Every structure is written in structure tokens, then in C-alpha cells.
Amino acid sequence: MPRFSVVVPTRDRPDFLDFCLEGLASQTIADVEVIVTDNATQRSARDVFDRWAGSGWRYVTPERPLPMHENFERGCAEASGDYVAVVIDKTVLHPSA
């Protein structure tokens, strides 16, 4: 089975991210790496990440706020899966996605 990486860029929307990470935590595929790239300027998503994080999940924050496309690219650069998906923080996946 190939390894999957799911990159979730976010900025100041921990409430949306909560639903997204709940869906990712419910995935039926065992080897899923989740990378949250939190580009916060006002509202960190660290507490939400910590609530849902599973084995192999990572929380990444830049040293300074980045443009959206750079935050997406940073998450992809961190991914180690055979396949990489980028979902925005307001995406909720079905458990067998």
C-alpha cells in the first residue's frame, strides 16, 4: 500500500480546521501522514492540531507570515508520502477518502 501525505494549509481559522482534522483522524487507511502548515497571524491552530493529531502527524509554522502559495508549497516540501494531497482547512473528507 502506498503512503499518503495530506497537507492542510491554514491561516487564522482553527474553527474550520477542527472539522477538517476530525475527518482526517477518521480515515480508514492506516499510513496517512498529515501536515498542518499554520500560517497564523492572529489565531493559532496548535490546540486544534493537538486535539486530533495522530502518529506521524506534524504541525509546521513559518518564522514569518507567508503568502498563501508559499504556505502550500512549504507543506508539500515537508511531505514524505508516495502521493500528496493538499486540502484547504474547510475540507471535510469521508472516512474512506
Buried (B, 14 or more C-beta within 10 A) or exposed (E): EEBBBBBBBBBBBBEBBBBBBBBBBBBEEEBBBBBBBBBBEEBBBEEBBEEBBEEEBBBBBEEEEBEEEBBBBBBBEBBEBEEBBBBBBEBBBEEEB
